[in-house]
Amino acid sequence: MTRIISGFAGSLSLSVPKQGTRPTSDRVREAIFSALEAQDAIRRARVLDLYAGSGALGLEAASRGAASVTLVEKHAGAAQLCRRNVESVRRAAPKRDAPDIRVSTQAVQTFLSGATGRYDLVFLDPPYDLGDAELARALAMLAPLLSEDAVVVVERNVRSPEPGWDPSLEFTKRKDYGDTSVWYARVAELPPYTSVA
């Protein structure tokens, strides 16, 4: 069973696709969100959950105070479950401070190619068989959509190599939990500007 761990929707059970997705375990999700809360990266954040599956990562962020959440899932059946989970979270939300939650039924690269605006927190939890080059391409397309203080979280199999970060992203840490590795990155600081006389 997958559930929301904390926040206004804490303990709420989520529907999970019977096949084709690999939900993040409660243990790993709790570790991720503890780390993010320590950085004050969730409250009022604009969140993007790519390869959303059931939407558990994005909806956990919504429950913990994110301002908006976009769930991107290309498989129609999984996207339909996302919508069902979104409705459950909306019903639990405070009436005056409900987050804006949307579901996009598109491939990640298709979504990113047409996306506008800026995101503060992004989750990428692709299928373990997603190729390294395809993940690197998604990270490169994501880079222009990030706010200057954005945090990016990538979940991969522990045997997978380090994600191919875009030059605008700076790897900050890796944590392993059983067969899962969680990689964190931030927008890299620009070097000080110096004029050339």
N, C-alpha and C positions, 0 to 999 in steps of 0.2 A: 504494500500500500504506500502511495506517495501522499504526503500531506504538507500543508503550509506549517512551518515550524513556529514562527513568531509574528508579532504585529497584530493588527486588527482582525486578520483572518486566521490567527494561530489555531492549529489543530484541524483546520478544514481539510477534508479528504479531496484529492484531485483524481479525475479520471485519467488513465494512462493507456495509450494504444497497446493492443495485444501483441503487436509485432512491428518491427521496423524502426523502433526507437530504443534508446538505452537511458532510462531516467537516471538522473544524478541521485545517489543515495542520500538519505537524510543526514548521515554523518558528514559526507563531503559538503553538502549544501550548508549545513550549520557552520563548518569550518570556513567556507568561503565568505559567508555573511558576517561571521565574527570579525574576520580580517577587514572586510569592507566597512563595517560599522566603526572599527577602530580608526579608520582613515576618514570618517564622516563622509563616505562616498555615496550614501543611499538617499538620505532625506532630501526631498525636493529635486532629486536627480531626474533627468530625461534618460530613460533606460531603453536599450535595444537588446532583444534576446534573439540571436540568430540560430538557426537549426533548432527551433524552440521545442519540438516534440510535444509534451503535455503543457508546456509553458511554465513549468515549476519554478525555474530560476527567475524569470521576469515577474511572475505573480508573487513570489516571495519578496522581491524588491517592492512591489506595489503594496503589499501588506505592511512593510516596514517603513513606508513613508515616501516612496518615490512619487514624483509629480505626474509622470507619464510613463507608459510602458508600451512598446511595440513588439509583438511576437511575430516572428517570420518563420513560417513552416510551409514547405512546398507540397507535402503530401496532403491531399484533400481530407482524408479520414482523420489524420492527426490534427489538422487545422480545425476541423469541426469539434474535436474534443477540446482543443484550446478555447474555442468560443464558449463551450459549455462550462469550462473551468473559470473563464473570465466572468460569466454571469454569476457563478457561485461567489466569487470574490467580490463582485460589485454589490451583491446582496448583503455581504458582511461589512461593507465599507461605511464609515461615518457619512451621514447624509451631506454634511456641509463641506467635507474635505475628501471626497471620493477621487481616486486617481483616474486619469484618462488612460484607458487600456484599449489597444487596437490589435487586431489579428490580420496579418497579410499572408495570403496563400500564394506565395511566389518562391522561386528559387532565390537563394541568398544573393547571388551576383546580379540577378535581374532587379531585385529590390534595391540593392546598393547603387546600381547604375542610374536609378531614377529618384533616389532619396534626396531630400533637402533638409535644411536645419542642422542642428548640432546635438550630439548625444554626450552625456556625462559619464555613463556607465554602460559597457557593452559586454554581453556574454556570448561566447562562441563555443558551443558544445556539439560539434559535428559528429556524424557517425565515425567510428574508429577506422572504417575503411576509406574515408575521404582522403584523397591524395594530398601529399605535402604541398605540391605546387598549387593545387586548387585552394587550399587554406591560405597560402601566402598571397594568392590573388585576391581573396576576400579581404585580408588584412590591408592590402594596398588600396583597395577600393573604399574601405572603411575610413582610412586615415583622414581624408579631407572633411569627413562628417563629424569629427570629434571636437569637443570643446577643449580649451587649453589645459584644463585640469582633469581631463577624462581618464578613467581607468578601464582597461581592457582585460577580461578574464577568459582564458582559453583552457578548455578541458580536453585532454587527450589520453590515449593509452600510455601507460608508464614506459613502454618500449619505443614509443614514437620519438623522433628527434625534436629538438626545440623548434617551435614554429618559426617560419621565415618572416620575421618582423619587417614591416616597412621602415625605412630610415627615419621616419618621423616618430616612431615608437621606440621606447626604451624599456627593455626587459628589467623587471625589478626583483622578482623572486619566483621560485618554483616550490611547490609542496606536493608530496606523494602520499596517496592514501590507497593502499592495496594495489590494484592494477590501474589506478587512475592518477594522472598527474594534472595539477592545476598550475597554469602559468599566468603570471600577472605582468602587465606592462602599463606604462603611462606615456603621455605625449612627451616627447623629448624636449628639453629646454633648448631654445635657440641660442647659439653663441652670441656674445655681446657684439653689437654692430660697431664696426670701425670703418671710418671713411678713408678712402685712398686719395691722398692729395695729388 
